[in-house]
Amino acid sequence: MTKSLPEQRYKPELVAPAGNIESFFTALEHGADAIYVGHRHHSARALAANFTLEEIARLREYAHGHGVKLYVALNAIVREDELAGLIGVLSGLAQIQPDGLIIQDGAVARLCRLYFPNLTIHASTLMTVHNRAGVEQLQTMGFQRVVLARELTIDELDHIAASTSLELEIFVHGALCFSYSGLCLASSFYGGHSSLRGRCAQPCRRLYRSGRQQGYLFSANDLSAIELIPRLRKLRLAAFKIEGRMKPASYVAPVVTAYRLVLDAAPGNETEAIVKARQILQEAYGRKPTRGFLVADQHKEILTPHRSGASGKLAANVDWVRGNRMALRLRSPLTEGDRVRLDSDEEMKKAAFTIKNMVLKGQRLTEADTGAVVTVARIAGARRGDRLFKTRSKLGKRLSAAKLRTILRKQTATPAQLGASPSLAREILDKPKSKQGKDQQIVIYLRISQLNLLNVSLHSGAHWILLQATQANLLSLSQRKLPPKNRDRFFWVLPAIIHEKDLDFYHDQVGRFQQMGYSRWVVANWGHLSLFSRPPELLMADYTFNVLNSQACSLLKEMGCQRLILSLENDRDNLRKLVTAVQGLTPLLTVYGWPPLFTSRLRIRGREGYAIRPSGRERLQHRWKAGLTPVRSDRPLCLLNHVPELRKLGVRDFVVDVRGQPLQPQEIHTVMKEVERQHCPQSHSTFNYLGKLL
């Protein structure tokens, strides 16, 4: 990053999204400094149109011809059987040489370092980098840029930016998630649609009831930091990013225009530019705008449960559905050609369609005003009471996608054949199959968060104890001396989220406990690896590293880990292939527990307890503690009755996780008896094990 420019003239890159060819040209025309696109495979916006390797090559050439950078998002986590295809994609991208590759999976980082070193890698926000320790660690791993978590305040960003020379990028506009990116399991838990693989079904946008309150309890408003741009620019960050690869060009145009206007405003003219920009942003239909986490006292504005979680402007309610027509009571003006989407409380997203054949009292209309009741052709799935949200106004004259592709082909060179030969993938991946000791005795790791359960856990029959390293637990145990035989049987588990203000505390405590002889640790975030003054005797990686493949396992082994708790999202087919491919690392699998489906910095308003879907099928437990809201299902994950099969697959180390449940010490023995019996409660979930991770 250039540090010598005068403060008022320093301009971060404006990075715009393009999920399709129309958005690419729109971002280019409206002033983006860089555009990020996704590959057809391995992108965390799998439902966007995305691009082939040949198209990416042409996009890069065209963008560079206009002085604009092109970044490629390859930021989905990768299954074991997808590694060969990933290597082919990386080989093609290495030939194309985009300006940066936005990644999440450790496999991609490792493959780039060893086989495609000419690729510049950026850490996706899905890597959950939220403090300076994470930035420091990724810099040592060869990353050039980090896209920081959305949950940071301006003060926290300032602190992180002052501590590093690494390029930092933040989101300034677009959708916000209830959970930290990279720590959301809800969509996968309720149907296998992994948000970490770009297939989120958005359970956070649905209607819930908690006590007497009913609303969109987990649905966050949209980030709009336009008025904060002058303050953010003083942090000298590398880039300001706009979210929206699922959005149309009609969204990209006003958003890029608005932020370009403010970034280009001369000193003294910024206030006027912000006023104009806010007017322009009204053309980009979205949820209620909020400054997000950037301003610390604005957190409560992020959640407004009385508002629908749908994106767009409320346009109409469905009055009735008869035959092949349906009636709409307009809540705002509607024009033939507007793009709208049906929405209901039960199903978050329904059909999207363009308004055609609009009729009022027998007369064909091209536009209608608020309050009118018009009829249009019936849309499949529409029901009385459904809402319509306008997501795009009628398009003016604009070139079609086909014509834009023709322009792109005519003005760029045909790239050489892109991709890798199958022999390269075989060379990288064909290793001796691992023998994990299918006939060896199983090993049980009991995971607890309550310090008062430690003593009984040590005598419960579990081979190892995993104790959450909360601040209270660390301070309490620092005043006690455990016998070496007990101390050597448990691991400290570092929390996945360590706020910037708490980082020095954890750094000091890790060093102190290492000096006291505590040599077994579990790391849950890349930043934890930089907290140790010397390598621990035994280091384990938590499931929050989201590992689905052997290349990611190899990277963690190279980082010093000897054991790894595999991703909770694994299905049986992937486990079978993954476990035999792991080399030099002991894989663990969680077979019982209530893992957080959301981990949020937001607090749910009203009484803590359960949030329940109107159907009653989903009950989510939420409690605010230590600055976070973990949200858990009331049904435990349980694979205990599948342990015999898992042993045949090669897994012999199992985690029993009782966090999130206020257990009494005597209840630990009850849990361990069920573990010994390999028995699951009547109501439980197998997560994706018996299904398919999508």
HELIX and SHEET records of a PDB file:
HELIX    1   1 GLU A    7  ARG A    9  5                                   3    
HELIX    2   2 ILE A   21  GLU A   29  1                                   9    
HELIX    3   3 LEU A   53  GLY A   65  1                                  13    
HELIX    4   4 GLU A   80  GLU A   82  5                                   3    
HELIX    5   5 LEU A   83  ILE A   96  1                                  14    
HELIX    6   6 GLY A  106  TYR A  115  1                                  10    
HELIX    7   7 THR A  125  MET A  127  5                                   3    
HELIX    8   8 ARG A  132  THR A  140  1                                   9    
HELIX    9   9 ILE A  154  ALA A  162  1                                   9    
HELIX   10  10 ALA A  186  PHE A  189  1                                   4    
HELIX   11  11 SER A  195  ARG A  197  5                                   3    
HELIX   12  12 PRO A  203  ARG A  205  5                                   3    
HELIX   13  13 ILE A  226  LEU A  228  5                                   3    
HELIX   14  14 ILE A  229  ARG A  233  1                                   5    
HELIX   15  15 ALA A  249  ASP A  264  1                                  16    
HELIX   16  16 GLU A  270  LEU A  281  1                                  12    
HELIX   17  17 ALA A  296  GLN A  298  5                                   3    
HELIX   18  18 HIS A  299  ILE A  302  1                                   4    
HELIX   19  19 ALA A  401  GLN A  411  1                                  11    
HELIX   20  20 PRO A  422  LEU A  429  1                                   8    
HELIX   21  21 LEU A  451  LEU A  453  5                                   3    
HELIX   22  22 LEU A  454  LEU A  458  1                                   5    
HELIX   23  23 GLN A  471  LEU A  477  1                                   7    
HELIX   24  24 PRO A  484  ARG A  487  1                                   4    
HELIX   25  25 GLU A  500  ASP A  502  5                                   3    
HELIX   26  26 LEU A  503  GLN A  515  1                                  13    
HELIX   27  27 TRP A  526  SER A  530  5                                   5    
HELIX   28  28 TYR A  543  PHE A  545  5                                   3    
HELIX   29  29 SER A  550  GLU A  558  1                                   9    
HELIX   30  30 ARG A  572  ALA A  581  1                                  10    
HELIX   31  31 LEU A  640  HIS A  642  5                                   3    
HELIX   32  32 VAL A  643  LEU A  649  1                                   7    
HELIX   33  33 PRO A  665  ARG A  677  1                                  13    
SHEET    1   A10 PRO A 289  THR A 290  0                                        
SHEET    2   A10 ASP A 222  SER A 224  1                                        
SHEET    3   A10 GLU A 167  GLY A 174 -1                                        
SHEET    4   A10 ARG A 145  VAL A 147  1                                        
SHEET    5   A10 ILE A 121  ALA A 123  1                                        
SHEET    6   A10 GLY A 100  ILE A 103  1                                        
SHEET    7   A10 LYS A  69  LEU A  74  1                                        
SHEET    8   A10 ALA A  34  GLY A  38  1                                        
SHEET    9   A10 GLU A  13  PRO A  17  1                                        
SHEET   10   A10 ALA A 239  ILE A 242  1                                        
SHEET    1   B 2 TYR A 208  SER A 210  0                                        
SHEET    2   B 2 GLN A 213  GLY A 215 -1                                        
SHEET    1   C 6 ALA A 352  THR A 354  0                                        
SHEET    2   C 6 ARG A 339  ASP A 343 -1                                        
SHEET    3   C 6 ARG A 387  ARG A 392 -1                                        
SHEET    4   C 6 LYS A 313  ARG A 322 -1                                        
SHEET    5   C 6 ARG A 325  LEU A 330 -1                                        
SHEET    6   C 6 VAL A 373  ALA A 377 -1                                        
SHEET    1   D 2 LEU A 334  THR A 335  0                                        
SHEET    2   D 2 GLU A 367  ALA A 368 -1                                        
SHEET    1   E 2 MET A 358  LEU A 360  0                                        
SHEET    2   E 2 GLN A 363  LEU A 365 -1                                        
SHEET    1   F 9 LEU A 637  CYS A 638  0                                        
SHEET    2   F 9 THR A 586  GLY A 593 -1                                        
SHEET    3   F 9 ARG A 563  ILE A 565  1                                        
SHEET    4   F 9 LEU A 538  ALA A 541  1                                        
SHEET    5   F 9 ARG A 520  VAL A 523  1                                        
SHEET    6   F 9 PHE A 490  VAL A 493  1                                        
SHEET    7   F 9 TRP A 464  GLN A 468  1                                        
SHEET    8   F 9 VAL A 443  ILE A 448  1                                        
SHEET    9   F 9 ASP A 653  ASP A 657  1                                        
SHEET    1   G 4 PHE A 598  SER A 600  0                                        
SHEET    2   G 4 THR A 629  SER A 633 -1                                        
SHEET    3   G 4 ARG A 619  HIS A 622 -1                                        
SHEET    4   G 4 GLY A 609  ILE A 612 -1                                        
END                                                                             
